[in-house]
Amino acid sequence: MPSGGTRLSIDLTSSAIAATVDRDGTRIPVLLNGRIVMPHGIVIDPAGQLHPGVNGLPEPSVGHRFIRDPVDLLHAADAEPPVDAVQLLAGQLWYVADQAVRQVAVPVAALTVTIPSAWGPRRRGHLTDAAARAGLPAPAMVTAPAALAAYATAGHAPDGTCLLICDAERRPITLTVLQVSPDGYRELATRQVSPSRDLDRDLAQHLLTRSIADDPSQRPEIQAIPEPADAALLESIRQARTALSTQERAPVLLPSPRPPAVLTRDDVTAAAQPLLDETANAVQGILDAADISQQHLSHVIHRETKAIPGLQERLAAITGHTPTALDGHSHALADGALALTAAHHQTTSTANDTALPRVRLRVRDLTSAIILGVCSLTVLLQTILTADIVTTYSVQVVGVRLSLPQLGIAGALTMLTAFAVAHLAPTTWLAGTTDAATTKACFVSRAGSVEVRVWR
Protein backbone atom coordinates (compact mmCIF):
# COMPACT_ATOMS: atom_id res chain seq x y z
CA MET A 1 0.00 0.00 0.00
CA PRO A 2 1.41 3.40 -0.83
CA SER A 3 2.63 5.30 2.18
CA GLY A 4 0.36 7.94 3.67
CA GLY A 5 -2.90 6.32 2.51
CA THR A 6 -5.58 3.90 3.63
CA ARG A 7 -7.46 0.96 2.08
CA LEU A 8 -11.20 1.45 1.62
CA SER A 9 -13.62 -1.45 1.09
CA ILE A 10 -17.21 -0.79 -0.06
CA ASP A 11 -19.95 -3.43 -0.13
CA LEU A 12 -22.45 -2.76 -2.93
CA THR A 13 -24.24 -6.13 -2.88
CA SER A 14 -26.03 -6.12 0.50
CA SER A 15 -29.40 -4.54 1.23
CA ALA A 16 -27.55 -1.50 2.59
CA ILE A 17 -24.14 -0.06 1.71
CA ALA A 18 -21.37 -0.73 4.25
CA ALA A 19 -17.76 0.46 4.14
CA THR A 20 -14.61 -0.36 6.11
CA VAL A 21 -11.18 1.27 6.09
CA ASP A 22 -7.92 -0.47 6.90
CA ARG A 23 -5.33 1.90 8.33
CA ASP A 24 -2.04 0.28 9.26
CA GLY A 25 -3.79 -3.04 9.91
CA THR A 26 -6.64 -1.56 11.99
CA ARG A 27 -10.17 -2.12 10.63
CA ILE A 28 -12.49 0.85 11.17
CA PRO A 29 -16.18 0.80 10.11
CA VAL A 30 -17.07 3.96 8.21
CA LEU A 31 -20.00 5.93 9.59
CA LEU A 32 -22.16 7.17 6.72
CA ASN A 33 -24.12 10.21 7.87
CA GLY A 34 -23.70 8.96 11.42
CA ARG A 35 -25.10 5.51 10.57
CA ILE A 36 -23.31 2.19 10.41
CA VAL A 37 -24.89 1.41 7.00
CA MET A 38 -26.48 3.53 4.29
CA PRO A 39 -29.42 2.85 1.92
CA HIS A 40 -28.65 2.53 -1.79
CA GLY A 41 -31.18 5.15 -2.84
CA ILE A 42 -30.21 8.50 -4.38
CA VAL A 43 -32.41 11.57 -4.84
CA ILE A 44 -31.63 14.12 -7.56
CA ASP A 45 -33.07 17.54 -6.68
CA PRO A 46 -34.14 20.19 -9.23
CA ALA A 47 -30.70 21.88 -8.96
CA GLY A 48 -29.00 18.64 -10.01
CA GLN A 49 -27.43 17.92 -6.61
CA LEU A 50 -27.24 14.30 -5.48
CA HIS A 51 -28.48 13.21 -2.07
CA PRO A 52 -27.22 9.63 -1.45
CA GLY A 53 -28.40 7.36 1.32
CA VAL A 54 -32.19 7.78 1.21
CA ASN A 55 -34.93 5.15 1.24
CA GLY A 56 -37.19 7.18 -1.01
CA LEU A 57 -39.16 10.38 -1.25
CA PRO A 58 -41.58 10.77 1.69
CA GLU A 59 -44.11 12.29 -0.73
CA PRO A 60 -44.14 13.15 -4.46
CA SER A 61 -42.09 16.26 -5.15
CA VAL A 62 -41.89 18.22 -8.39
CA GLY A 63 -38.44 18.15 -9.91
CA HIS A 64 -37.05 15.48 -7.57
CA ARG A 65 -36.13 12.06 -8.89
CA PHE A 66 -35.53 8.96 -6.79
CA ILE A 67 -33.15 6.19 -7.95
CA ARG A 68 -33.58 3.06 -5.83
CA ASP A 69 -30.15 1.57 -6.61
CA PRO A 70 -27.70 2.79 -9.32
CA VAL A 71 -26.09 -0.67 -9.37
CA ASP A 72 -29.30 -2.18 -10.77
CA LEU A 73 -29.09 0.18 -13.76
CA LEU A 74 -25.55 -0.80 -14.80
CA HIS A 75 -26.77 -3.63 -17.03
CA ALA A 76 -28.32 -1.00 -19.34
CA ALA A 77 -25.60 1.63 -19.00
CA ASP A 78 -24.57 1.20 -22.65
CA ALA A 79 -28.11 1.77 -23.89
CA GLU A 80 -28.25 5.44 -22.81
CA PRO A 81 -31.04 5.19 -20.21
CA PRO A 82 -32.81 8.34 -18.91
CA VAL A 83 -30.09 8.67 -16.24
CA ASP A 84 -26.42 7.79 -16.52
CA ALA A 85 -25.97 4.90 -14.10
CA VAL A 86 -22.17 5.11 -14.25
CA GLN A 87 -22.15 8.72 -13.12
CA LEU A 88 -24.74 8.04 -10.44
CA LEU A 89 -22.51 5.24 -9.14
CA ALA A 90 -19.54 7.61 -9.30
CA GLY A 91 -21.42 10.03 -7.06
CA GLN A 92 -22.24 7.24 -4.64
CA LEU A 93 -18.62 6.03 -4.48
CA TRP A 94 -17.31 9.57 -4.04
CA TYR A 95 -19.75 10.19 -1.19
CA VAL A 96 -18.68 7.04 0.70
CA ALA A 97 -14.98 7.80 0.13
CA ASP A 98 -15.47 11.39 1.30
CA GLN A 99 -17.08 10.16 4.52
CA ALA A 100 -14.16 7.75 5.06
CA VAL A 101 -11.55 10.49 4.51
CA ARG A 102 -13.35 12.81 6.90
CA GLN A 103 -13.39 10.08 9.54
CA VAL A 104 -9.78 8.88 9.38
CA ALA A 105 -8.20 12.08 7.94
CA VAL A 106 -6.12 10.01 5.51
CA PRO A 107 -6.56 9.88 1.71
CA VAL A 108 -7.75 6.70 0.03
CA ALA A 109 -4.76 4.91 -1.51
CA ALA A 110 -6.46 1.61 -2.47
CA LEU A 111 -10.09 0.73 -3.17
CA THR A 112 -11.87 -2.65 -2.91
CA VAL A 113 -15.49 -3.11 -4.02
CA THR A 114 -17.70 -6.16 -3.42
CA ILE A 115 -19.75 -7.06 -6.51
CA PRO A 116 -22.29 -9.76 -7.47
CA SER A 117 -20.74 -12.93 -8.82
CA ALA A 118 -22.78 -12.61 -12.04
CA TRP A 119 -20.92 -9.47 -13.15
CA GLY A 120 -18.81 -9.85 -16.26
CA PRO A 121 -16.37 -7.56 -18.08
CA ARG A 122 -19.05 -5.03 -19.07
CA ARG A 123 -20.33 -4.10 -15.62
CA ARG A 124 -16.84 -4.47 -14.11
CA GLY A 125 -15.68 -1.93 -16.67
CA HIS A 126 -18.53 0.40 -15.72
CA LEU A 127 -17.47 0.17 -12.06
CA THR A 128 -13.86 1.00 -12.95
CA ASP A 129 -15.07 3.96 -14.99
CA ALA A 130 -17.23 5.17 -12.09
CA ALA A 131 -14.29 5.00 -9.66
CA ALA A 132 -12.14 6.99 -12.09
CA ARG A 133 -14.83 9.67 -12.47
CA ALA A 134 -15.03 9.94 -8.67
CA GLY A 135 -11.27 10.51 -8.44
CA LEU A 136 -10.63 7.16 -6.74
CA PRO A 137 -8.03 4.45 -7.49
CA ALA A 138 -8.93 1.58 -9.80
CA PRO A 139 -10.94 -0.84 -7.63
CA ALA A 140 -9.99 -4.41 -6.81
CA MET A 141 -13.24 -6.38 -7.20
CA VAL A 142 -14.28 -9.27 -4.96
CA THR A 143 -17.47 -11.29 -5.50
CA ALA A 144 -19.93 -11.44 -2.62
CA PRO A 145 -19.65 -15.24 -2.02
CA ALA A 146 -15.84 -15.04 -1.87
CA ALA A 147 -16.00 -12.11 0.58
CA LEU A 148 -18.42 -14.05 2.81
CA ALA A 149 -16.20 -17.12 2.71
CA ALA A 150 -13.09 -15.13 3.63
CA TYR A 151 -14.89 -13.47 6.53
CA ALA A 152 -16.48 -16.65 7.92
CA THR A 153 -13.43 -18.92 7.65
CA ALA A 154 -10.70 -16.30 8.27
CA GLY A 155 -8.70 -18.03 5.53
CA HIS A 156 -8.44 -21.34 7.47
CA ALA A 157 -10.32 -23.59 5.04
CA PRO A 158 -8.07 -26.37 3.67
CA ASP A 159 -7.00 -26.09 0.03
CA GLY A 160 -9.11 -28.16 -2.35
CA THR A 161 -12.16 -28.31 -0.09
CA CYS A 162 -15.49 -26.71 -1.02
CA LEU A 163 -17.77 -24.21 0.68
CA LEU A 164 -21.52 -23.79 0.28
CA ILE A 165 -22.65 -20.15 0.62
CA CYS A 166 -26.36 -19.46 1.27
CA ASP A 167 -26.93 -15.72 1.07
CA ALA A 168 -30.51 -14.90 2.13
CA GLU A 169 -29.77 -11.29 3.06
CA ARG A 170 -31.42 -9.99 -0.14
CA ARG A 171 -34.11 -11.48 -2.31
CA PRO A 172 -33.76 -13.89 -4.05
CA ILE A 173 -31.81 -16.38 -1.96
CA THR A 174 -28.53 -17.17 -3.72
CA LEU A 175 -26.57 -20.42 -3.37
CA THR A 176 -22.92 -20.62 -4.40
CA VAL A 177 -20.32 -23.40 -4.25
CA LEU A 178 -16.70 -22.25 -3.93
CA GLN A 179 -13.53 -24.33 -4.04
CA VAL A 180 -10.61 -23.18 -1.92
CA SER A 181 -7.34 -22.62 -3.81
CA PRO A 182 -3.98 -21.22 -2.68
CA ASP A 183 -4.67 -17.88 -4.38
CA GLY A 184 -8.32 -17.46 -3.31
CA TYR A 185 -11.59 -19.14 -4.29
CA ARG A 186 -12.86 -20.73 -7.47
CA GLU A 187 -16.60 -20.55 -8.14
CA LEU A 188 -17.96 -23.93 -9.21
CA ALA A 189 -21.68 -23.18 -9.43
CA THR A 190 -24.29 -20.63 -8.40
CA ARG A 191 -28.09 -20.74 -8.33
CA GLN A 192 -30.98 -18.53 -7.19
CA VAL A 193 -33.94 -19.87 -5.23
CA SER A 194 -37.38 -18.90 -6.56
CA PRO A 195 -36.86 -15.26 -7.59
CA SER A 196 -40.61 -14.65 -7.44
CA ARG A 197 -41.15 -15.92 -3.87
CA ASP A 198 -41.10 -13.45 -0.97
CA LEU A 199 -41.97 -14.60 2.54
CA ASP A 200 -43.34 -11.19 3.61
CA ARG A 201 -45.61 -10.98 0.57
CA ASP A 202 -46.83 -14.54 1.14
CA LEU A 203 -47.68 -13.64 4.73
CA ALA A 204 -49.47 -10.48 3.59
CA GLN A 205 -51.58 -12.47 1.14
CA HIS A 206 -52.34 -15.03 3.85
CA LEU A 207 -53.48 -12.41 6.38
CA LEU A 208 -55.63 -10.57 3.83
CA THR A 209 -57.26 -13.81 2.72
CA ARG A 210 -57.99 -14.76 6.32
CA SER A 211 -59.46 -11.34 7.11
CA ILE A 212 -61.77 -11.59 4.08
CA ALA A 213 -62.90 -15.07 5.15
CA ASP A 214 -63.68 -13.75 8.64
CA ASP A 215 -65.74 -10.84 7.26
CA PRO A 216 -67.65 -11.88 4.10
CA SER A 217 -69.29 -8.44 3.85
CA GLN A 218 -65.96 -6.96 2.78
CA ARG A 219 -65.09 -9.64 0.21
CA PRO A 220 -63.23 -7.91 -2.64
CA GLU A 221 -61.43 -9.73 -5.36
CA ILE A 222 -58.29 -11.42 -4.02
CA GLN A 223 -55.24 -10.22 -5.89
CA ALA A 224 -51.52 -10.22 -5.40
CA ILE A 225 -50.17 -7.55 -3.09
CA PRO A 226 -48.82 -4.66 -5.19
CA GLU A 227 -45.45 -3.13 -4.51
CA PRO A 228 -44.79 -0.48 -3.23
CA ALA A 229 -48.48 0.49 -2.75
CA ASP A 230 -48.70 -1.73 0.35
CA ALA A 231 -45.23 -0.93 1.67
CA ALA A 232 -46.75 -0.07 5.05
CA LEU A 233 -48.32 -3.55 5.28
CA LEU A 234 -45.04 -5.26 4.39
CA GLU A 235 -43.16 -3.14 6.94
CA SER A 236 -45.70 -4.06 9.61
CA ILE A 237 -45.16 -7.73 8.80
CA ARG A 238 -41.38 -7.32 9.07
CA GLN A 239 -41.78 -5.72 12.50
CA ALA A 240 -44.12 -8.50 13.57
CA ARG A 241 -41.64 -11.16 12.46
CA THR A 242 -38.95 -9.45 14.54
CA ALA A 243 -41.26 -9.42 17.56
CA LEU A 244 -42.00 -13.14 17.12
CA SER A 245 -38.40 -13.95 18.04
CA THR A 246 -39.31 -13.17 21.67
CA GLN A 247 -43.09 -13.76 21.77
CA GLU A 248 -45.70 -16.11 20.34
CA ARG A 249 -48.03 -13.56 18.71
CA ALA A 250 -47.64 -10.10 17.14
CA PRO A 251 -50.15 -7.59 15.69
CA VAL A 252 -50.14 -6.56 12.02
CA LEU A 253 -51.93 -3.46 10.71
CA LEU A 254 -53.98 -4.29 7.60
CA PRO A 255 -55.10 -1.73 5.00
CA SER A 256 -58.27 0.15 5.89
CA PRO A 257 -61.10 -0.72 6.43
CA ARG A 258 -59.90 -4.11 7.65
CA PRO A 259 -59.13 -4.48 11.39
CA PRO A 260 -55.64 -5.43 12.60
CA ALA A 261 -54.66 -9.08 12.32
CA VAL A 262 -52.59 -11.33 14.55
CA LEU A 263 -49.50 -13.08 13.22
CA THR A 264 -48.23 -16.20 15.00
CA ARG A 265 -45.11 -18.29 14.74
CA ASP A 266 -47.16 -21.10 13.19
CA ASP A 267 -48.26 -18.71 10.42
CA VAL A 268 -44.64 -17.84 9.61
CA THR A 269 -43.56 -21.49 9.71
CA ALA A 270 -46.37 -22.54 7.37
CA ALA A 271 -45.63 -19.69 4.94
CA ALA A 272 -41.92 -20.54 4.93
CA GLN A 273 -42.44 -24.24 4.16
CA PRO A 274 -42.64 -23.86 0.33
CA LEU A 275 -39.50 -21.71 0.39
CA LEU A 276 -37.67 -24.32 2.48
CA ASP A 277 -38.67 -27.07 0.06
CA GLU A 278 -37.44 -25.08 -2.92
CA THR A 279 -34.19 -24.28 -1.08
CA ALA A 280 -33.64 -27.99 -0.37
CA ASN A 281 -34.12 -28.84 -4.04
CA ALA A 282 -31.81 -25.99 -5.07
CA VAL A 283 -29.06 -27.15 -2.68
CA GLN A 284 -29.16 -30.68 -4.10
CA GLY A 285 -29.16 -29.25 -7.62
CA ILE A 286 -26.18 -26.98 -7.06
CA LEU A 287 -24.15 -29.80 -5.50
CA ASP A 288 -24.81 -31.86 -8.62
CA ALA A 289 -23.96 -28.88 -10.86
CA ALA A 290 -20.65 -28.42 -9.04
CA ASP A 291 -20.03 -32.19 -9.29
CA ILE A 292 -19.38 -32.57 -5.56
CA SER A 293 -20.97 -34.46 -2.66
CA GLN A 294 -21.38 -33.73 1.05
CA GLN A 295 -17.93 -35.18 1.75
CA HIS A 296 -16.28 -32.41 -0.26
CA LEU A 297 -17.82 -29.64 1.86
CA SER A 298 -15.78 -28.21 4.72
CA HIS A 299 -18.07 -25.30 5.62
CA VAL A 300 -21.66 -24.20 5.07
CA ILE A 301 -22.09 -20.45 5.49
CA HIS A 302 -25.50 -18.90 5.98
CA ARG A 303 -26.34 -15.18 6.03
CA GLU A 304 -29.72 -13.51 6.49
CA THR A 305 -31.19 -10.39 8.09
CA LYS A 306 -34.88 -11.34 8.25
CA ALA A 307 -35.15 -14.74 9.90
CA ILE A 308 -36.58 -17.56 7.79
CA PRO A 309 -37.78 -20.21 10.28
CA GLY A 310 -36.17 -23.59 9.76
CA LEU A 311 -33.71 -22.54 7.04
CA GLN A 312 -30.57 -23.29 9.05
CA GLU A 313 -31.95 -26.65 10.19
CA ARG A 314 -32.86 -27.59 6.61
CA LEU A 315 -29.35 -26.68 5.38
CA ALA A 316 -27.80 -28.79 8.16
CA ALA A 317 -30.00 -31.78 7.30
CA ILE A 318 -29.15 -31.66 3.59
CA THR A 319 -25.41 -30.98 3.79
CA GLY A 320 -24.50 -32.72 7.05
CA HIS A 321 -22.72 -29.58 8.29
CA THR A 322 -23.92 -27.08 10.87
CA PRO A 323 -24.11 -23.73 9.04
CA THR A 324 -21.95 -20.84 10.18
CA ALA A 325 -24.53 -18.10 10.75
CA LEU A 326 -23.59 -14.48 9.97
CA ASP A 327 -26.80 -12.81 11.13
CA GLY A 328 -26.31 -9.16 12.02
CA HIS A 329 -22.79 -8.89 10.58
CA SER A 330 -23.39 -5.74 8.55
CA HIS A 331 -19.71 -5.37 7.51
CA ALA A 332 -18.99 -9.03 6.80
CA LEU A 333 -18.60 -8.50 3.05
CA ALA A 334 -16.52 -5.33 3.37
CA ASP A 335 -14.17 -6.94 5.92
CA GLY A 336 -13.90 -10.19 3.97
CA ALA A 337 -13.06 -8.34 0.77
CA LEU A 338 -10.30 -6.45 2.60
CA ALA A 339 -8.82 -9.73 3.80
CA LEU A 340 -8.76 -11.15 0.26
CA THR A 341 -7.15 -8.06 -1.29
CA ALA A 342 -4.55 -7.49 1.43
CA ALA A 343 -1.83 -9.25 -0.58
CA HIS A 344 -2.96 -7.47 -3.75
CA HIS A 345 -2.52 -4.00 -2.24
CA GLN A 346 0.39 -4.66 0.13
CA THR A 347 3.50 -3.76 -1.87
CA THR A 348 6.96 -2.72 -0.76
CA SER A 349 7.66 0.94 -1.44
CA THR A 350 10.97 1.80 -3.06
CA ALA A 351 12.67 5.06 -3.94
CA ASN A 352 11.50 4.69 -7.56
CA ASP A 353 7.76 4.36 -6.82
CA THR A 354 7.50 6.66 -3.79
CA ALA A 355 5.99 9.99 -4.75
CA LEU A 356 7.58 13.02 -3.14
CA PRO A 357 5.27 15.60 -1.58
CA ARG A 358 4.41 18.51 -3.78
CA VAL A 359 5.97 21.76 -2.41
CA ARG A 360 5.23 25.30 -3.47
CA LEU A 361 8.39 27.35 -2.79
CA ARG A 362 7.94 30.63 -0.96
CA VAL A 363 10.22 33.68 -0.77
CA ARG A 364 11.31 32.86 2.77
CA ASP A 365 12.27 29.31 1.72
CA LEU A 366 14.68 30.70 -0.88
CA THR A 367 15.85 33.54 1.39
CA SER A 368 17.50 31.21 3.89
CA ALA A 369 19.60 29.49 1.22
CA ILE A 370 20.54 32.85 -0.41
CA ILE A 371 21.55 34.41 2.92
CA LEU A 372 23.72 31.42 3.78
CA GLY A 373 25.39 31.60 0.38
CA VAL A 374 26.03 35.36 0.63
CA CYS A 375 27.46 35.04 4.14
CA SER A 376 29.75 32.21 3.04
CA LEU A 377 31.00 34.24 0.07
CA THR A 378 31.48 37.36 2.23
CA VAL A 379 33.56 35.55 4.87
CA LEU A 380 35.63 33.86 2.16
CA LEU A 381 36.37 37.19 0.42
CA GLN A 382 37.24 38.78 3.78
CA THR A 383 39.64 35.94 4.48
CA ILE A 384 41.34 36.42 1.12
CA LEU A 385 41.53 40.23 1.30
CA THR A 386 42.93 40.24 4.84
CA ALA A 387 45.49 37.53 4.15
CA ASP A 388 49.16 38.24 5.06
CA ILE A 389 51.14 37.85 1.81
CA VAL A 390 54.95 37.44 2.06
CA THR A 391 56.95 38.56 -1.07
CA THR A 392 60.59 39.10 -2.10
CA TYR A 393 61.33 42.50 -3.65
CA SER A 394 57.60 42.95 -4.05
CA VAL A 395 57.60 40.58 -7.02
CA GLN A 396 57.68 36.94 -6.04
CA VAL A 397 55.12 35.59 -3.56
CA VAL A 398 56.87 33.48 -0.97
CA GLY A 399 53.89 32.62 1.29
CA VAL A 400 50.38 33.49 2.37
CA ARG A 401 49.03 33.46 5.92
CA LEU A 402 45.23 32.99 6.15
CA SER A 403 42.95 33.26 9.19
CA LEU A 404 41.95 29.70 10.03
CA PRO A 405 38.83 30.72 12.05
CA GLN A 406 37.52 32.79 9.14
CA LEU A 407 38.31 30.02 6.67
CA GLY A 408 36.47 27.48 8.88
CA ILE A 409 33.41 29.70 9.18
CA ALA A 410 33.36 30.16 5.39
CA GLY A 411 33.56 26.39 4.89
CA ALA A 412 30.76 25.73 7.41
CA LEU A 413 28.48 28.30 5.75
CA THR A 414 29.22 26.77 2.35
CA MET A 415 28.23 23.31 3.63
CA LEU A 416 24.97 24.67 5.09
CA THR A 417 24.19 26.31 1.75
CA ALA A 418 24.78 23.01 -0.06
CA PHE A 419 22.41 21.18 2.35
CA ALA A 420 19.68 23.79 1.84
CA VAL A 421 19.94 23.56 -1.95
CA ALA A 422 19.95 19.73 -1.84
CA HIS A 423 16.77 19.79 0.25
CA LEU A 424 14.88 22.16 -2.04
CA ALA A 425 16.02 20.88 -5.45
CA PRO A 426 14.11 17.53 -5.56
CA THR A 427 10.80 19.09 -4.52
CA THR A 428 11.35 21.85 -7.06
CA TRP A 429 11.77 19.52 -10.06
CA LEU A 430 9.58 16.56 -8.98
CA ALA A 431 5.84 16.74 -8.23
CA GLY A 432 3.72 14.14 -6.44
CA THR A 433 0.03 13.40 -6.89
CA THR A 434 -2.74 15.60 -5.61
CA ASP A 435 -3.96 14.75 -2.10
CA ALA A 436 -7.29 12.92 -2.41
CA ALA A 437 -8.47 14.59 0.80
CA THR A 438 -8.53 17.98 -0.94
CA THR A 439 -10.42 16.71 -3.98
CA LYS A 440 -13.84 18.28 -4.40
CA ALA A 441 -16.64 17.07 -6.59
CA CYS A 442 -19.90 18.49 -7.84
CA PHE A 443 -22.74 16.55 -9.41
CA VAL A 444 -24.99 18.40 -11.84
CA SER A 445 -28.04 17.17 -13.76
CA ARG A 446 -28.36 18.22 -17.37
CA ALA A 447 -31.11 17.10 -19.78
CA GLY A 448 -32.15 14.15 -17.66
CA SER A 449 -28.65 12.84 -17.06
CA VAL A 450 -26.27 13.34 -14.18
CA GLU A 451 -22.90 14.93 -14.85
CA VAL A 452 -20.04 14.41 -12.43
CA ARG A 453 -17.47 17.16 -12.19
CA VAL A 454 -14.35 16.61 -10.15
CA TRP A 455 -11.98 19.45 -9.31
CA ARG A 456 -8.52 19.08 -7.85
N, C-alpha and C positions, 0 to 999 in steps of 0.2 A: 504494500500500500504506500503511495507516495506520502512523504513526510508532511505533517501539518494538516492532514485531512482526516475524514472519518468515512466509514462504510455505512451506507444507508440501504435498508431492505424494505420494500413496499409489497404488501400482499394485495393483489387486485382480484383474487378469485373467491374470497369469502363474501358473506352477506354484508360485511362492512369492511372498509379499508383499515388496515393496521400497518404500522411502520415501526421499525426498530433500527437504532444506530449502534454501531460497534466502534467504540473509541478506546484504542489501546487495549483491546481484549475485554472491555466492559460493555455488556449489553444494556441499552437504555431504551425503554419503550417511549415512543414519541407521542406527546399529547397533542391532539389535533383539535384546536379551539377549546382546550381544557378537557377534552374527552379522550378516553383510552382508544376508541375507535371512531371512525367517521363514515357516515352514509355515502354511497356512491353518487347520489344525485347532485346535479348542478343546475342552478337557475341563472339565466341570462336576462339582465334587466334591460329596459329600453335604451340606456346609455351604452350598452355593449359590455358592461362589466360582468365578470363571472363571480358567482357566489357558490363555491363548492361546499359539500358536506350538508346537504339538506335532503329531507325525506320527500318533499314535494311542496307545492304551493298550498297554503292553508285555505285559500279561496281563489277563484279565477281573477286574474289581474291583467289588464290591458297592457300589451307590450312586453310582458314577462313570458319566458319560455322555460319549461322544466324538462331536463334530460335525465331520465332515470339512471342510466349507466352508460357513459361513453364507450366502455369496453364492448358492450353489446352491439355497437354500431360499426366496429372496425371491420366486420366481414363485408360491409358495403362501402368501405372508404374509397375504393377506386371508382365507384359508380356515381360520384358527385351527389351525395344525398343533400337534403335541405341544410344540414349543418355539417361542418367538417369535423368528423370524429377524431382525427389525428390531432387537430389543434385543441379540441376540447380535452383530450387526454393529456396534451402538453400542459394545459392550464392546471389540470388536476395534479400532475406530477410536480410541477413547479410549486404549487401550494403546499404539498406535503414536504417537499425539500426545504422550502422556506421556513416552515414550522420547526423542522429538525435543526436547521442552522440557528434559528433564534434560541432554541433550547440548549444546545451544546456549545454554541458560539465557535464552531469550527466548520469550515467549508466542506462540502461533500466531495470526496476524492474518488469514490467508487460506488456504483449503484447496482443493486440486485433487485429484480422484479419477479414475483411469482405469477405464473401464467397458467391457463388451462392446458392440459396435455394434448388437446386436439389442435392447438395452434401450429400452423405450418410456416413456411418462409414468408408468406404474404403478411399475415398479421404480426409476425415477429419483426418484419421490416417496418411496419407501421409504428410499432412500439419504439424501435430504435430512432425513427424519425421524430416521434413525439418527444423523446428524451433530448434529442439534439435541439429541437425548437425551444425547449424549456431551459436550455443552457446547462444541461446535466451531462455527466459522462455516459458513454455507450453502456447500456445495461447488460449485466450477465443475467440470463433468464433461466429460471428453475421451474419445472412443472409442479403443480400442486401435490400430486401423489408423492413425488420424490422429496419435497420439502416436509411433508407429514412423516414420511419414513425416517428421514434424518433426525427430526425432532423426537420422535417416539423411541427410536432405538439408540440415539446418541452415537451412531456409527459403530455399534457393537454387534451387528448382525453378521454371521459368518459368510464369507464369500461363497457364491454359488447357490445359496439358499434363496427362497422366494418369500415375498411378503404380500399379503392381501390387504388392500386399503379400501375401507368402506367409508366414503365421505357423504354423510347425510346432513351436512351443515346447510347446504342450499339444495333447492329442488332442481332437477331430479337427483335421486340418490345415484352416486357414481361408484362403481367397483373397478379396481385396477390391480393387476398383478405385476409386481416388480421383482426382478432378479438382481441380487446384490453382486456387484463386480468391484474390483480393486479401485476403479476410478469413478465409482458412483453407482447408479442404478440403471438397469435396462428394462424398459417397459415391454412386457410380453403380451398383455391384452388389457382392454378396457371396455366397460359396458355400462349403460345407464338403465336404471330400473324404472319402468313405467313413467315416461315423462309426463303423461296426462294425469297421474294420480297425485292428489294432495290430501293429506290427512285432515287438515283444518277444513277444507271445502267439503270433504265427505261428512265430517261431523256437522257442519252447517246444514247440509242437505238432510241429514238424519233428524236434527232437531226441528227443522221447519216442517218436515213430513209428519213428525210426531205431534207437533202443535196443531196442524191442520186436522189430523185424525181425532184429536181431543176436542176440537171445536168445529164441527161440520158446517156451521153457519158462515164461517170465513174460509171456505174451501176454494181458493183460486187454483189456477192451473199450475201444477208442479213443474218447475223448470230448474235448470242448473243455476247455481249462484253466480251472478255476474261479478266481474272484477274490473275496476276497483269500486263499483257502486256500493257493495256491501263490505267495504273495508272495515267499518266499525264492528260488524258482526264477526268477521274473521279475527280482529284484534281482541274482541271479548272472549272468543274461544281460546286464543293463545293464552290469555291471562288465566282462564279457567283451567287449562291444562297445567299451567305452572302451579296453581293452587292445589291441584290434585296430588302433587308430590307429597303434600303434608296432610291432606284431608280426603275424605271419601266422596264428597259432593261439592260442586261449585256452581254458582249462578251464571247464566249467560243471557245477555240482553238481546232479544230478537227485534227485528224491525217492527215498527208500529203498523197496525194496532195490536199485534200479538203480545201476550204477556211474557215476562221472562221465563226461561226454561232452566232446568237443572241438568247439569252434566255430571255423570258418574264415571268412576274408573272402569266399570264394565262397558260403558258406552265407548270409551276410548279404545279399550282392548278389542271390542268387536269391530270397530271401524278400522283398526290397524291390521286385522287378520289378513285381508286380501293383499295388503302391501307386504306383509311378512312372507306370505306364500310366493309372491312374485320375486322377492329378494332371494328366497331360498333357491328358486329355479335359476335366477340370474347368477348366483354364486356357483352352482354346479356347472352352468354353461360357461362361465369365464374360466373355471379351472380346466375344463375340456379344451377351450380355445387356446389357453396357454400351454396345453399339453403337460400338465403337472397333476399330481395327486396330493392328498393331505400330508403325506410324508415329506413332501418337498417344502412345505410351509414352515417357517421358523417363527413368524409373528403374524397376528391378525390385528390390524389397527382400525379403530372405529372412532368417528368424530361426528358429533351432532350438537345442535344448540337446543332444539325443541325435541323433548324426549319422545321416542317412538316405543311404546311398551312392548317388551319382548324381543326387540331387535338384537340386543347383545346376546341373549340366550339362544336365539335362533342361529346366529353366526357361530357360537361356540358348539352347538350341536352338529352343524354341517361340517365345520372345518376341524373339529377336535382340539382347537386352541382357544383359550380364554382371551377375548379381545382386549387390547390395550385401549382404554377409553380416554379420549382427549376432550371431554365435555368442559366448556368454560375456558379453554386455552385460546384466548383471542389472538395471541401473537405466535401461535405454534408454527404457522407457515412462514412468517417473516423470520423467526429465529432459525427454523430449519434450513431455509434458503441461505441464510448467513453462514451456517455451518458448512454447507456444501460448497460455497464459493470462497471459503477462507483461503484455500490453497491457490485459487485462481487469482485472487487479488493480492496475496501476500508475496511481494517481490522484494529483493534486496536492492536498495538504492545505491547507486554509484555516482561518482563525480560527473559522468557523462549524461546521466538521465535525471539529475537533481536540478531543478529549476531554481535559479537565484532569485531573491526578492527584487521586485522592481522598485528602483529608487529614483526620486526626482531631486536632482541636486539643487541646493539653495546657495545663496551668496555666502552665507556664513560657513557652509561646508567647504567651499573653495578658499575662503579667506584664511582659514587656519593653515592650509597647506602653503598658500602664497606667503603668509607672514613667516612661517618657518624657513621657507626658501630664501626670502630676503634677509632674514637675520643671519642665516648661515653664510650667505654671500658677503654680507657686511663684515662679519667677524673675520672671514678669510682675507678680504681685502685689507682690513686693518692690520692683520698679522703680517701681510706682505709689505705694506707701506711702512710699518714701524720696525721692520727687520734691521738688524745691525750687519751691514755689509763691509767686509774687510777686503781692501784692494792694495795693489802695489803700484806706486806712481800714478794712482787714479786711473789706471787702464785695465789691469788684469785683476779679476775677482778671485781672491784667495779663499774666502769663506763667507758664510751667511749664518747669523745667529737669529733663530726664530723664537717667539714666545710659546713654549709648550702648552701653557694653560689656554691661551687663545686658540692655538691650533686644535686642541682637544675639544673646546667648545664648538668650533666650526665643524669638526667631524661629527659630533653628537647631533648638532642641528641638521646636518646633511642627512644623517641616518633617519631622523624623525621625519624629514620631508619625504624620503623615499618610502617609508612605511605608510604615510598618509596618501601618497599617490597610488601605491599598490592596493590600498583598501578601496579607493574610489574608482579606479580604472575598470575593474570587472563589472561593477554595477552600472557604469556609464555606457559600456558597449553591449552588455547582455541584458535582455529583458525577460522576466518570467511571465507566467500567465496571470490573467486577471483574477483577483480573489472572488470566489463564487458567493461569498457572504455579502459583497457589495453589488451583486447583480440585481437589477430591478427589471420587472416585467410588467407589461400592460396588455390586457386582452380586450379587443375591440370587435364589435359585431358590425359587419358591413354586408348588406344585401343578403341577409339570411344566413351568412356564414360567420364563423368566429375567426378573427385574425389575431395571432399572437405576436406581440412585439417585445423583443428583449433588448434592453440597453445595458451596456457595460461602461 
